[in-house]
Amino acid sequence: MRSLATRRVKPEHGTAPAWVVPKSAAELVDSLIEEALAWGASDVHLEPNEEGMQVRFRVHGFLQNVMTVPQRERAAVVSRIKIMANLDIAEHRLPQDGRIRIRRNGHAVDARVSTIPSLHGEKVVLRLLDLNGVAIPVDRVGLRAGHLQELRRLIRRPQGIILVTGPTGSGKTSTIYACLKEIKSEAINIITIEDPIEYEISGVTQIAVHDKIGLTFEGCLRSVLRQDPDVILVGEIRDRETARIAMQASLTGHLVFATLHTNDAVGAITRLLDMEIPPYLIASSLSGVLAQRLVQVLCPACKVPAKRDADLCAKLLDPTGSRLYQRGPGCDKCHGLCAVGRIGVFELVTVTPKVRSLIITRASEAELREAAHSDAFPSMFQDGLVKVADGQVAYDELMRVTEPDRARADELPPDPAPAPPPKPALVPLRVIPLN
């Protein structure tokens, strides 16, 4: 595959860059995929409009314009992607899903393909999954020492259910897979139920949910319990019955991992209560809840001191040795992104005897939060403040993805002005006619 950006001819002083012109739609698609992989993009968006098709990459959580595919070549590009993903090229009225396996630099990358009809044609999104990403150990996902020690204690228990919460794209799968890798051995039977299977793990039985044929989370979970499992991963708890079976499984000698969409860790408990799961079942089966978000890591080469340094340090942080930074102008090392990646901010709630008694009595979320948080297990916002004080993360970036603690709202300085959108990380490619 040839990359459009990496194949640019270095211009002479005062001249515009020269571009390698793709000869076909197939070559253009290959170039776009390799360019996205080179930039570490997580998604590629191909969005039809009146002029043609806008191509955007999601890099470090933000979309960046890359190029515009001409109107006359739009259908050929979509058809090429459908062929690669084994989709029906004659179907334009219904959404379709597929997968492409790509080899790059000696390792495999999966591209999950989704198409959907829109006003000006079919929109295509490719989710790029580096299969080597599953190799990240649990001590490198960004957990602070206290969180890491407690999480390792929970995942080594013979039974119980551990929930991981957060929005789509917050790194939940990477964290759970890191936990599975930590405990995986020949003596343990691990079975996962996922929709879809994002990464393949050797030595683990993985099942892909298929609702259209009746292969649901609930049905799979019932069958998996007859397969003598030691550890079960439920990709997502979507309904009451799945939650009930998962919790009962954790009471019968199984360690269960599952994900749940809530805003924070304590919210997972109230969500289960809203699903009409009996409080005694939650209290006796739930071991802990880990909530997480991803925030951008500032580029160390071009970050600049934050103007609100003294104010924030005085109110929220230890003023000694703290130095706050904000997004810089961009440089060659970060390719103008002002960021060099993303790191997690976490909130871990362990179900202690005190928390368990509050669950049984259906205590309010505020009471549960007060009992769950401590100096050893701070809130997600407080965990992020540590990374702000270390100079890794900008304060406005932390505010973008988390909410300040309600109990300390009066102590907080006024919210900072909204951070400006990042500068275009990629030099926009001009409209390139295909021969």
Secondary structure, 3 states (H helix, E strand, C coil): CCCCCCCCECCCCCCCCECCCCCCHHHHHHHHHHHHHHCCCCEEEEEECCCEEEEEEEECCEEEEEEEEEHHHHHHHHHHHHHHCCCCCCCCCCCEEEEEEEEECCEEEEEEEEEEEECCEEEEEEEEEEHHHHHCCHHHCCCCHHHHHHHHHHHCCCCEEEEEECCCCCCHHHHHHHHHHHHCCCCCCEEEEECCCCCCCCCCEEEECEHHHCECHHHHHHHHCCCCCCEEEECCCCCHHHHHHHHHHHHCCCEEEEEECCCCHHHHHHHHHHCCCCHHHHHHHEEEEEEEEEEEEECCCCCEECCCHHHHHHHCCCCCCCCCEECCCCCCCCCCCCEEEEEEEEEEEECCHHHHHHHHCCCCHHHHHHHHCCCCCCCHHHHHHHHHHCCCCCHHHHHHHCCCCHHHHHHCCCCCCCCCCCCCCCCCCCCCCCC
